[in-house]
Amino acid sequence: MTTDENLLIARLIGEVQDLNASVRQLVDQLPARNQTWLEPREFARLCGCSTRSLSNWRTQGRFQDHSLRKTKRGWQFHATHAAIDLEKTGPIPVVLTEASV
């Protein structure tokens, strides 16, 4: 390879690394509503209810098994499935938009 080719390759590698860093930064800045699994606080905010209500409904069985997952710190709600469960059984109308799915 010639010196010019080596410089071009080095420049391209640098640009790819810059793009990777930019993509990582954008992914880190995505709002929580784009996440599949939400913490109770985030899901309660989307539903317009309290985290205590979510906890009560969870223990009452208003969410299907695939809508919840247990973590070390508590529970998480699947953004789409849990909202559909609430629409079917709950008094709270949950509006699903493409941005929240």
Stockholm file with secondary structure:
# STOCKHOLM 1.0

chainA/1-101         MTTDENLLIARLIGEVQDLNASVRQLVDQLPARNQTWLEPREFARLCGCSTRSLSNWRTQGRFQDHSLRKTKRGWQFHATHAAIDLEKTGPIPVVLTEASV
#=GR chainA/1-101 SS CCHHHHHHHHHHHHHHHHHHHHHHHHHHTCCGGGCSEECHHHHHHHHTSCHHHHHHHHHHTCSCGGGEEEETTEEEEEHHHHHHHHHHHCSSCCCCCGGGC
#=GC SS_cons         CCHHHHHHHHHHHHHHHHHHHHHHHHHHTCCGGGCSEECHHHHHHHHTSCHHHHHHHHHHTCSCGGGEEEETTEEEEEHHHHHHHHHHHCSSCCCCCGGGC
//
